[in-house]
Amino acid sequence: MNIKSKHTVITDDSLLWSRLKVGDEKAFSVLFEKYYEHLVRYGNSFSKHSGKVQDCIQDVFADVWLYRNSLSDDANVKAYLLSSLRKRISRLQERDHVFSKITSTNTIEFLFDFSIEHQLIIDESTADKVRQLNKLINLLPSRQKEALYLRYHQGLSVEQIADMLDVNYQSANNLLHRALLNLRKDWNTNISLLLLLSQSLL
């Protein structure tokens, strides 16, 4: 694989990761470019201070490079980076007293506003239904919404979500299940869009 081509690296994080671990700066740069925007969006879901979020992202990548020799060989790169950023933002919020009662990553609030219109809109009638669905998703409890985001927007497995949220597999699965139950309870129109979202969580 030629890591100089942006189009050939997307399917092979494991090779880039292994090259990074032995000090390949080009592999490190490719991973940075590939996941930077993902991390920005996720980080901004916890903090309104975009500058601090970007500092945290820089720190995450700095740690990846500094401690590359001790990184797991079989890490899921996206899940590892998202989890590292979540923990760093939580520590920053605790240190800066942005939320004075924060003591762990379990209590930071997920602020992301869902918008799945770009994937589901096919006509104006569908657009109205999707906007209603987005509104319902954004009314979910923070932890349920975050679990839904990690599964639906980031494509993480339930096991990876459990690791990120520092809960067991069943608890993560329950978060997703309760989120869908809450949506079904309040959904008062054609269920096809909700079923499409449900299928994406399987």
N, C-alpha and C positions, 0 to 999 in steps of 0.2 A: 504493500500500500504506500502510495506517495502522499505523505501528510502535508505537502505543499498545496495540494488541491483541496479546496474546501468541500468539494462535492464527494470526495472519497472517504471522508473521515466520519461521516454521520453514522454509519452502520458499524463502526468498529471502535467503540470506546475502550474495550479491553486491551487492544493493541496500543492505543495511545497511552492508556494508564500504565501499562508495563514499560513503555519507553520513557514515560515521565519518571517512573521509579528509579531508572538507571541514569537520570540526569539529562534527558533529551529536552532541551529548551523549546524546540519547535513543537513537540507534542504538547507540552505545557501551554504554549500560546494558542494552539488550536482548541484545546479544551476550554481555555479562558474565553475565547471568542464565541465558542459554541454555546456556553451556558451562562454567560454574563447577563443577558437580557432576562433569562428565566429567573435568575437569582434576584435581579432588580425588582421584577414584578412580585415575586414571593416576599422579598424583604419589605417592600412598600406596603404589604398587607398587614404588617405589624407596627409600622412606625410612619408618622407623617414627616419625619426628618430624613428626606431623601439623601442628603449629604452624608449623614451618619450611616445610612444603609449602604451606600457605596463604599464608605470606609470599611464597614464590616465585610463586604464582599472582597475587597482588596486584602484584608487580613486573613480571610479564609484561604484565598489562593496563596498568600505568602506562607501560611502554615503548611499547605499542601506541598509546596516546594521545599520548605525548610525541613519538614519531617517526612519527606518522600520515601526514605529508606525503611520506615516503619509502617507504611501504609499497607493495608490488606491487599493481597494479590488479586482477589476476586470481588472487589467492591463494585457495587452498582454506582457508577460515577454520579449520575444525576441525584440519586437518593442521598449519597454521601455529602454532596455539596449543599443540597437543600437543608439537610439535617444540621450540618456544620453551621450554616448561616443562621438557622433558627436558634441554636444554642448561643451563638455569639451575640445576637440581638437581644436575647433574654438577659444575658449577663450585662450587656451595656445598659439596658433599661433599669436593671436593678442598681447598677453602680451610679447612674445619673439620676436615680429617683424619678424617672419619668412616670413609673407606676410604683409608688412607695411600698406597696404590699407584695410585690412580686418576689417570690422565693424560689421558683422553679419554672422550667419551660412549660409546665402543665397549665399555668395560669395566664400566660400572655394572650391578649385578645387578637383574634384574626379579623382584620378589617376589610378584606378583599370584597369588592362588589362584583358579583357574577354578571357576566354578559356573554351568552352563548348564541346571540343572534347571527353572528357571521357564519356559524356552522349550520343553523337550522332554518333560516328564513328562506322561503321559496315564493311567498306572495304576501300581500298586506294582511290577510286574515291570519296567516301563520305568524306574521310579525307580532300581531297583537297578543296572540297566545304565548309566544316566547317571552314577550315583555312581562306578562303576568307570571310566567314560570320563574323568570329571573327575580322578580319581586319576592316571590315566595321563598326562593333559595336564600335570598339575602336576609330574610327574617329568621332563618334557622339559628339555633344556638351556635356560638363561635366555634366550638370543637367539631360539631357536625358539619358546619360549612367548610372548615379547613380540611376535614377528612374527605369531603366531597371534592374539593378543589384538587387535592393531591391525587385522588383517583381519576377524576375526570379531565382536569386540565394538564396534569403532569404525568399521567399514565403509570403511577406507581402501584405496586401490588399491595394487597392488604397487609402482608408481612412487613413490607418496607414502611408503610404508614404506621404500623404498630411501633416499629423501631423509632421512627421520627418523633412520635407523640409520647414515647416512653410508656407504652401500655402493652398488654399482651395481645395476641392475635385476635382472641374472641372479643376483647373490648373494642378494638379497631373495627372489627366486622359489625359489632353492635352499633357503633357510631354511624356507619354507613346505612345500616338497616333502619335505624331510627330516623335518620334524615329522610329516607325514601318514604317511610310511613307518615312522617309529618307532611311531606309534600302531597302524598295521596289523600290525606285527610282534608286538606284545604283546596285541592285542585278541583275546580268546578266546571271544567270544559273537557274537550276531547282528550282522552288519556294517551293518545298516540305519542305526543311529545314526551310525556313523563316516562312512557315505556322505553322510548329511545334513550333517554338519560339512564334509565335503570339498566338497560342492556350494556351501556358503556361502563357500568360499574361491576360487571360480572368478571 
